[in-house]
Amino acid sequence: KVVHAMPAGARPKKYADIDIRTNDLVLMVNAKPLRSAEVFRKLYDAAAPGDTITLGIRRGEQLHLAPFVKMDPKDMPKDRKIIMKKRD
């Protein structure tokens, strides 16, 4: 299950149109059934940067495919974290 999908406007431009949303259920990766997050990680890691990865997704009662090109890790955006503290 997709716990959090970045809003399209916050993604790198070439990934803005990928049709994936929070709460989507990922059923397949490159036509292989997905049974766990560990299997997802193995299939994702096996793909080379530039390879197309296609997710089979269920959203409610609808099924669809969400293809995207695996980004080279060196081109990925840097993590940005915001830490908030309660004022005394």
N, CA, C and O atoms as a Tinker XYZ file with bonds, in Angstrom:
   352  protein
     1  N      0.846000   -1.175000    0.000000    73     2
     2  CA     0.000000    0.000000    0.000000    64     1     3
     3  C      0.890000    1.237000    0.000000    63     2     4     5
     4  O      1.898000    1.285000    0.705000    81     3
     5  N      0.517000    2.222000   -0.783000    73     3     6
     6  CA     1.273000    3.469000   -0.836000    64     5     7
     7  C      0.880000    4.297000    0.385000    63     6     8     9
     8  O     -0.261000    4.740000    0.510000    81     7
     9  N      1.832000    4.494000    1.267000    73     7    10
    10  CA     1.571000    5.231000    2.499000    64     9    11
    11  C      1.565000    6.730000    2.236000    63    10    12    13
    12  O      0.752000    7.459000    2.804000    81    11
    13  N      2.465000    7.190000    1.378000    73    11    14
    14  CA     2.515000    8.611000    1.041000    64    13    15
    15  C      3.046000    8.778000   -0.376000    63    14    16    17
    16  O      4.143000    8.313000   -0.689000    81    15
    17  N      2.284000    9.431000   -1.222000    73    15    18
    18  CA     2.735000    9.783000   -2.571000    64    17    19
    19  C      2.900000   11.296000   -2.611000    63    18    20    21
    20  O      1.986000   12.044000   -2.264000    81    19
    21  N      4.071000   11.731000   -3.035000    73    19    22
    22  CA     4.320000   13.174000   -3.125000    64    21    23
    23  C      3.324000   13.799000   -4.099000    63    22    24    25
    24  O      2.997000   13.189000   -5.117000    81    23
    25  N      2.844000   14.987000   -3.809000    73    23    26
    26  CA     1.982000   15.677000   -4.775000    64    25    27
    27  C      2.749000   15.875000   -6.090000    63    26    28    29
    28  O      3.964000   16.075000   -6.080000    81    27
    29  N      2.043000   15.820000   -7.206000    73    27    30
    30  CA     2.683000   15.928000   -8.526000    64    29    31
    31  C      3.573000   17.163000   -8.623000    63    30    32    33
    32  O      4.654000   17.090000   -9.207000    81    31
    33  N      3.152000   18.282000   -8.071000    73    31    34
    34  CA     3.923000   19.521000   -8.144000    64    33    35
    35  C      5.208000   19.506000   -7.334000    63    34    36    37
    36  O      6.077000   20.352000   -7.543000    81    35
    37  N      5.343000   18.562000   -6.414000    73    35    38
    38  CA     6.547000   18.479000   -5.575000    64    37    39
    39  C      7.556000   17.472000   -6.127000    63    38    40    41
    40  O      8.678000   17.381000   -5.627000    81    39
    41  N      7.170000   16.727000   -7.142000    73    39    42
    42  CA     8.054000   15.719000   -7.733000    64    41    43
    43  C      8.959000   16.352000   -8.786000    63    42    44    45
    44  O      8.650000   17.422000   -9.310000    81    43
    45  N     10.082000   15.690000   -9.096000    73    43    46
    46  CA    10.864000   16.146000  -10.245000    64    45    47
    47  C      9.959000   16.170000  -11.473000    63    46    48    49
    48  O      9.083000   15.316000  -11.612000    81    47
    49  N     10.159000   17.130000  -12.354000    73    47    50
    50  CA     9.255000   17.381000  -13.471000    64    49    51
    51  C      8.910000   16.133000  -14.289000    63    50    52    53
    52  O      7.747000   15.932000  -14.640000    81    51
    53  N      9.907000   15.290000  -14.596000    73    51    54
    54  CA     9.601000   14.134000  -15.445000    64    53    55
    55  C      8.806000   13.052000  -14.717000    63    54    56    57
    56  O      8.403000   12.068000  -15.338000    81    55
    57  N      8.572000   13.214000  -13.413000    73    55    58
    58  CA     7.792000   12.253000  -12.636000    64    57    59
    59  C      6.431000   12.808000  -12.209000    63    58    60    61
    60  O      5.665000   12.121000  -11.534000    81    59
    61  N      6.135000   14.029000  -12.595000    73    59    62
    62  CA     4.887000   14.670000  -12.166000    64    61    63
    63  C      3.638000   13.960000  -12.685000    63    62    64    65
    64  O      2.593000   13.997000  -12.034000    81    63
    65  N      3.732000   13.318000  -13.845000    73    63    66
    66  CA     2.548000   12.697000  -14.457000    64    65    67
    67  C      2.329000   11.237000  -14.072000    63    66    68    69
    68  O      1.388000   10.612000  -14.560000    81    67
    69  N      3.174000   10.680000  -13.209000    73    67    70
    70  CA     2.979000    9.289000  -12.798000    64    69    71
    71  C      1.696000    9.216000  -11.974000    63    70    72    73
    72  O      1.522000    9.958000  -11.008000    81    71
    73  N      0.804000    8.313000  -12.369000    73    71    74
    74  CA    -0.508000    8.218000  -11.720000    64    73    75
    75  C     -0.435000    7.288000  -10.507000    63    74    76    77
    76  O     -0.841000    6.127000  -10.569000    81    75
    77  N      0.085000    7.818000   -9.416000    73    75    78
    78  CA     0.164000    7.069000   -8.164000    64    77    79
    79  C     -0.278000    8.001000   -7.037000    63    78    80    81
    80  O      0.094000    9.174000   -6.998000    81    79
    81  N     -1.066000    7.465000   -6.138000    73    79    82
    82  CA    -1.630000    8.278000   -5.052000    64    81    83
    83  C     -1.513000    7.546000   -3.715000    63    82    84    85
    84  O     -1.378000    6.323000   -3.662000    81    83
    85  N     -1.569000    8.318000   -2.656000    73    83    86
    86  CA    -1.617000    7.748000   -1.316000    64    85    87
    87  C     -2.803000    6.788000   -1.245000    63    86    88    89
    88  O     -3.882000    7.088000   -1.757000    81    87
    89  N     -2.604000    5.652000   -0.617000    73    87    90
    90  CA    -3.586000    4.584000   -0.431000    64    89    91
    91  C     -3.775000    3.671000   -1.637000    63    90    92    93
    92  O     -4.560000    2.726000   -1.562000    81    91
    93  N     -3.069000    3.925000   -2.766000    73    91    94
    94  CA    -3.110000    2.966000   -3.870000    64    93    95
    95  C     -2.522000    1.647000   -3.372000    63    94    96    97
    96  O     -1.650000    1.636000   -2.503000    81    95
    97  N     -2.998000    0.557000   -3.919000    73    95    98
    98  CA    -2.474000   -0.758000   -3.581000    64    97    99
    99  C     -1.656000   -1.259000   -4.771000    63    98   100   101
   100  O     -2.194000   -1.442000   -5.863000    81    99
   101  N     -0.357000   -1.480000   -4.563000    73    99   102
   102  CA     0.524000   -1.957000   -5.626000    64   101   103
   103  C      0.441000   -3.480000   -5.649000    63   102   104   105
   104  O      0.823000   -4.149000   -4.688000    81   103
   105  N     -0.066000   -4.022000   -6.764000    73   103   106
   106  CA    -0.277000   -5.459000   -6.894000    64   105   107
   107  C      0.841000   -6.150000   -7.668000    63   106   108   109
   108  O      1.129000   -7.323000   -7.435000    81   107
   109  N      1.473000   -5.417000   -8.595000    73   107   110
   110  CA     2.495000   -6.013000   -9.453000    64   109   111
   111  C      3.603000   -5.007000   -9.734000    63   110   112   113
   112  O      3.386000   -3.795000   -9.730000    81   111
   113  N      4.796000   -5.541000   -9.979000    73   111   114
   114  CA     5.927000   -4.740000  -10.446000    64   113   115
   115  C      6.479000   -5.456000  -11.670000    63   114   116   117
   116  O      6.924000   -6.600000  -11.583000    81   115
   117  N      6.447000   -4.771000  -12.819000    73   115   118
   118  CA     6.906000   -5.362000  -14.082000    64   117   119
   119  C      6.290000   -6.737000  -14.313000    63   118   120   121
   120  O      6.985000   -7.696000  -14.651000    81   119
   121  N      4.984000   -6.817000  -14.127000    73   119   122
   122  CA     4.177000   -8.020000  -14.371000    64   121   123
   123  C      4.458000   -9.158000  -13.385000    63   122   124   125
   124  O      4.016000  -10.286000  -13.604000    81   123
   125  N      5.176000   -8.876000  -12.323000    73   123   126
   126  CA     5.439000   -9.896000  -11.293000    64   125   127
   127  C      4.569000   -9.580000  -10.074000    63   126   128   129
   128  O      4.554000   -8.443000   -9.603000    81   127
   129  N      3.844000  -10.580000   -9.561000    73   127   130
   130  CA     2.993000  -10.356000   -8.394000    64   129   131
   131  C      3.805000   -9.856000   -7.200000    63   130   132   133
   132  O      4.932000  -10.290000   -6.962000    81   131
   133  N      3.217000   -8.962000   -6.483000    73   131   134
   134  CA     3.885000   -8.361000   -5.326000    64   133   135
   135  C      3.219000   -8.873000   -4.059000    63   134   136   137
   136  O      2.012000   -8.717000   -3.877000    81   135
   137  N      4.007000   -9.480000   -3.189000    73   135   138
   138  CA     3.459000  -10.043000   -1.961000    64   137   139
   139  C      3.976000   -9.360000   -0.701000    63   138   140   141
   140  O      3.451000   -9.576000    0.391000    81   139
   141  N      5.014000   -8.529000   -0.858000    73   139   142
   142  CA     5.558000   -7.849000    0.318000    64   141   143
   143  C      6.404000   -6.658000   -0.120000    63   142   144   145
   144  O      6.782000   -6.536000   -1.286000    81   143
   145  N      6.691000   -5.788000    0.837000    73   143   146
   146  CA     7.573000   -4.647000    0.570000    64   145   147
   147  C      8.975000   -5.135000    0.230000    63   146   148   149
   148  O      9.676000   -4.507000   -0.564000    81   147
   149  N      9.388000   -6.249000    0.825000    73   147   150
   150  CA    10.717000   -6.800000    0.546000    64   149   151
   151  C     10.838000   -7.225000   -0.919000    63   150   152   153
   152  O     11.865000   -6.988000   -1.556000    81   151
   153  N      9.788000   -7.852000   -1.449000    73   151   154
   154  CA     9.780000   -8.249000   -2.861000    64   153   155
   155  C      9.836000   -7.000000   -3.738000    63   154   156   157
   156  O     10.555000   -6.971000   -4.736000    81   155
   157  N      9.080000   -5.972000   -3.368000    73   155   158
   158  CA     9.117000   -4.715000   -4.122000    64   157   159
   159  C     10.542000   -4.176000   -4.162000    63   158   160   161
   160  O     11.038000   -3.814000   -5.229000    81   159
   161  N     11.196000   -4.122000   -3.018000    73   159   162
   162  CA    12.555000   -3.591000   -2.937000    64   161   163
   163  C     13.510000   -4.386000   -3.822000    63   162   164   165
   164  O     14.345000   -3.798000   -4.510000    81   163
   165  N     13.399000   -5.719000   -3.814000    73   163   166
   166  CA    14.276000   -6.560000   -4.649000    64   165   167
   167  C     14.049000   -6.292000   -6.132000    63   166   168   169
   168  O     15.009000   -6.178000   -6.894000    81   167
   169  N     12.785000   -6.191000   -6.549000    73   167   170
   170  CA    12.483000   -5.931000   -7.957000    64   169   171
   171  C     12.943000   -4.541000   -8.368000    63   170   172   173
   172  O     13.472000   -4.355000   -9.463000    81   171
   173  N     12.741000   -3.569000   -7.490000    73   171   174
   174  CA    13.178000   -2.197000   -7.781000    64   173   175
   175  C     14.703000   -2.140000   -7.878000    63   174   176   177
   176  O     15.247000   -1.551000   -8.812000    81   175
   177  N     15.383000   -2.748000   -6.919000    73   175   178
   178  CA    16.848000   -2.722000   -6.906000    64   177   179
   179  C     17.448000   -3.455000   -8.105000    63   178   180   181
   180  O     18.545000   -3.116000   -8.550000    81   179
   181  N     16.741000   -4.453000   -8.631000    73   179   182
   182  CA    17.241000   -5.216000   -9.775000    64   181   183
   183  C     17.190000   -4.405000  -11.074000    63   182   184   185
   184  O     17.901000   -4.722000  -12.027000    81   183
   185  N     16.371000   -3.382000  -11.116000    73   183   186
   186  CA    16.273000   -2.533000  -12.309000    64   185   187
   187  C     17.434000   -1.537000  -12.322000    63   186   188   189
   188  O     17.830000   -1.009000  -11.283000    81   187
   189  N     17.959000   -1.296000  -13.496000    73   187   190
   190  CA    19.048000   -0.329000  -13.651000    64   189   191
   191  C     18.470000    1.070000  -13.850000    63   190   192   193
   192  O     17.354000    1.210000  -14.351000    81   191
   193  N     19.219000    2.109000  -13.463000    73   191   194
   194  CA    18.769000    3.472000  -13.768000    64   193   195
   195  C     18.500000    3.591000  -15.274000    63   194   196   197
   196  O     19.291000    3.137000  -16.100000    81   195
   197  N     17.383000    4.201000  -15.600000    73   195   198
   198  CA    16.969000    4.339000  -16.997000    64   197   199
   199  C     15.991000    3.265000  -17.440000    63   198   200   201
   200  O     15.329000    3.422000  -18.465000    81   199
   201  N     15.886000    2.166000  -16.680000    73   199   202
   202  CA    14.906000    1.116000  -16.991000    64   201   203
   203  C     13.501000    1.610000  -16.651000    63   202   204   205
   204  O     13.314000    2.391000  -15.719000    81   203
   205  N     12.528000    1.147000  -17.414000    73   203   206
   206  CA    11.138000    1.465000  -17.097000    64   205   207
   207  C     10.611000    0.422000  -16.122000    63   206   208   209
   208  O     10.750000   -0.783000  -16.328000    81   207
   209  N     10.007000    0.923000  -15.062000    73   207   210
   210  CA     9.359000    0.080000  -14.062000    64   209   211
   211  C      7.867000    0.347000  -14.179000    63   210   212   213
   212  O      7.433000    1.499000  -14.168000    81   211
   213  N      7.090000   -0.709000  -14.290000    73   211   214
   214  CA     5.645000   -0.543000  -14.410000    64   213   215
   215  C      4.966000   -1.160000  -13.196000    63   214   216   217
   216  O      5.109000   -2.350000  -12.914000    81   215
   217  N      4.229000   -0.325000  -12.493000    73   215   218
   218  CA     3.475000   -0.776000  -11.329000    64   217   219
   219  C      2.050000   -1.099000  -11.745000    63   218   220   221
   220  O      1.424000   -0.324000  -12.468000    81   219
   221  N      1.535000   -2.232000  -11.299000    73   219   222
   222  CA     0.122000   -2.564000  -11.459000    64   221   223
   223  C     -0.580000   -2.141000  -10.177000    63   222   224   225
   224  O     -0.279000   -2.652000   -9.098000    81   223
   225  N     -1.508000   -1.215000  -10.298000    73   223   226
   226  CA    -2.107000   -0.569000   -9.124000    64   225   227
   227  C     -3.619000   -0.777000   -9.095000    63   226   228   229
   228  O     -4.290000   -0.752000  -10.127000    81   227
   229  N     -4.134000   -0.984000   -7.880000    73   227   230
   230  CA    -5.583000   -0.969000   -7.662000    64   229   231
   231  C     -5.905000    0.255000   -6.830000    63   230   232   233
   232  O     -5.323000    0.484000   -5.771000    81   231
   233  N     -6.848000    1.036000   -7.336000    73   231   234
   234  CA    -7.335000    2.220000   -6.624000    64   233   235
   235  C     -8.851000    2.070000   -6.536000    63   234   236   237
   236  O     -9.571000    2.238000   -7.521000    81   235
   237  N     -9.309000    1.751000   -5.340000    73   235   238
   238  CA   -10.733000    1.454000   -5.193000    64   237   239
   239  C    -11.043000    0.199000   -5.996000    63   238   240   241
   240  O    -10.437000   -0.848000   -5.769000    81   239
   241  N    -11.973000    0.296000   -6.927000    73   239   242
   242  CA   -12.347000   -0.845000   -7.774000    64   241   243
   243  C    -11.640000   -0.810000   -9.123000    63   242   244   245
   244  O    -11.835000   -1.708000   -9.943000    81   243
   245  N    -10.822000    0.212000   -9.368000    73   243   246
   246  CA   -10.164000    0.345000  -10.666000    64   245   247
   247  C     -8.736000   -0.169000  -10.624000    63   246   248   249
   248  O     -8.031000   -0.031000   -9.625000    81   247
   249  N     -8.325000   -0.771000  -11.749000    73   247   250
   250  CA    -6.954000   -1.238000  -11.921000    64   249   251
   251  C     -6.307000   -0.407000  -13.028000    63   250   252   253
   252  O     -6.950000   -0.078000  -14.024000    81   251
   253  N     -5.034000   -0.073000  -12.844000    73   251   254
   254  CA    -4.317000    0.620000  -13.914000    64   253   255
   255  C     -2.818000    0.391000  -13.771000    63   254   256   257
   256  O     -2.338000   -0.106000  -12.751000    81   255
   257  N     -2.092000    0.766000  -14.821000    73   255   258
   258  CA    -0.642000    0.649000  -14.830000    64   257   259
   259  C     -0.032000    2.034000  -14.653000    63   258   260   261
   260  O     -0.540000    3.023000  -15.182000    81   259
   261  N      1.056000    2.089000  -13.908000    73   259   262
   262  CA     1.757000    3.352000  -13.666000    64   261   263
   263  C      3.241000    3.147000  -13.995000    63   262   264   265
   264  O      4.029000    2.788000  -13.120000    81   263
   265  N      3.621000    3.380000  -15.274000    73   263   266
   266  CA     5.025000    3.215000  -15.638000    64   265   267
   267  C      5.845000    4.459000  -15.288000    63   266   268   269
   268  O      5.345000    5.584000  -15.321000    81   267
   269  N      7.113000    4.229000  -14.954000    73   267   270
   270  CA     8.045000    5.343000  -14.741000    64   269   271
   271  C      9.452000    4.842000  -14.999000    63   270   272   273
   272  O      9.708000    3.639000  -14.948000    81   271
   273  N     10.363000    5.757000  -15.275000    73   271   274
   274  CA    11.759000    5.416000  -15.518000    64   273   275
   275  C     12.517000    5.556000  -14.206000    63   274   276   277
   276  O     12.413000    6.574000  -13.523000    81   275
   277  N     13.287000    4.517000  -13.858000    73   275   278
   278  CA    14.049000    4.553000  -12.607000    64   277   279
   279  C     15.137000    5.621000  -12.713000    63   278   280   281
   280  O     15.938000    5.634000  -13.647000    81   279
   281  N     15.137000    6.503000  -11.737000    73   279   282
   282  CA    16.091000    7.600000  -11.705000    64   281   283
   283  C     17.443000    7.111000  -11.195000    63   282   284   285
   284  O     17.513000    6.234000  -10.334000    81   283
   285  N     18.503000    7.681000  -11.730000    73   283   286
   286  CA    19.841000    7.396000  -11.223000    64   285   287
   287  C     19.928000    8.014000   -9.827000    63   286   288   289
   288  O     19.607000    9.191000   -9.659000    81   287
   289  N     20.353000    7.251000   -8.831000    73   287   290
   290  CA    20.412000    7.789000   -7.461000    64   289   291
   291  C     21.185000    9.092000   -7.341000    63   290   292   293
   292  O     20.852000    9.925000   -6.499000    81   291
   293  N     22.213000    9.288000   -8.165000    73   291   294
   294  CA    22.980000   10.539000   -8.068000    64   293   295
   295  C     22.182000   11.752000   -8.547000    63   294   296   297
   296  O     22.536000   12.890000   -8.236000    81   295
   297  N     21.109000   11.514000   -9.301000    73   295   298
   298  CA    20.269000   12.611000   -9.789000    64   297   299
   299  C     19.054000   12.867000   -8.908000    63   298   300   301
   300  O     18.279000   13.786000   -9.170000    81   299
   301  N     18.885000   12.058000   -7.866000    73   299   302
   302  CA    17.716000   12.206000   -6.996000    64   301   303
   303  C     17.834000   13.480000   -6.166000    63   302   304   305
   304  O     18.933000   13.887000   -5.789000    81   303
   305  N     16.692000   14.106000   -5.885000    73   303   306
   306  CA    16.719000   15.303000   -5.037000    64   305   307
   307  C     17.257000   14.963000   -3.653000    63   306   308   309
   308  O     17.072000   13.853000   -3.155000    81   307
   309  N     17.912000   15.918000   -3.054000    73   307   310
   310  CA    18.407000   15.750000   -1.690000    64   309   311
   311  C     17.214000   15.737000   -0.739000    63   310   312   313
   312  O     16.223000   16.435000   -0.952000    81   311
   313  N     17.330000   14.926000    0.319000    73   311   314
   314  CA    16.270000   14.901000    1.340000    64   313   315
   315  C     16.194000   16.260000    2.016000    63   314   316   317
   316  O     17.210000   16.878000    2.336000    81   315
   317  N     14.980000   16.699000    2.222000    73   315   318
   318  CA    14.770000   17.915000    2.995000    64   317   319
   319  C     13.847000   17.565000    4.138000    63   318   320   321
   320  O     12.765000   17.013000    3.936000    81   319
   321  N     14.275000   17.883000    5.318000    73   319   322
   322  CA    13.473000   17.569000    6.499000    64   321   323
   323  C     13.169000   18.856000    7.249000    63   322   324   325
   324  O     13.995000   19.763000    7.341000    81   323
   325  N     11.978000   18.901000    7.770000    73   323   326
   326  CA    11.569000   20.041000    8.589000    64   325   327
   327  C     11.293000   19.509000    9.977000    63   326   328   329
   328  O     10.515000   18.572000   10.156000    81   327
   329  N     11.925000   20.104000   10.939000    73   327   330
   330  CA    11.703000   19.718000   12.338000    64   329   331
   331  C     11.013000   20.877000   13.023000    63   330   332   333
   332  O     11.487000   22.012000   12.973000    81   331
   333  N      9.907000   20.595000   13.654000    73   331   334
   334  CA     9.156000   21.633000   14.352000    64   333   335
   335  C      9.213000   21.372000   15.844000    63   334   336   337
   336  O      9.101000   20.239000   16.311000    81   335
   337  N      9.386000   22.438000   16.556000    73   335   338
   338  CA     9.404000   22.347000   18.009000    64   337   339
   339  C      8.284000   23.205000   18.569000    63   338   340   341
   340  O      7.967000   24.276000   18.052000    81   339
   341  N      7.713000   22.709000   19.614000    73   339   342
   342  CA     6.678000   23.474000   20.293000    64   341   343
   343  C      7.355000   24.567000   21.131000    63   342   344   345
   344  O      8.305000   24.301000   21.866000    81   343
   345  N      6.858000   25.779000   21.007000    73   343   346
   346  CA     7.403000   26.877000   21.806000    64   345   347
   347  C      6.886000   26.782000   23.220000    63   346   348   349
   348  O      5.723000   26.452000   23.453000    81   347
   349  N      7.752000   27.073000   24.149000    73   347   350
   350  CA     7.339000   27.060000   25.569000    64   349   351
   351  C      6.613000   28.313000   25.945000    63   350   352
   352  O      6.199000   28.466000   27.094000    81   351
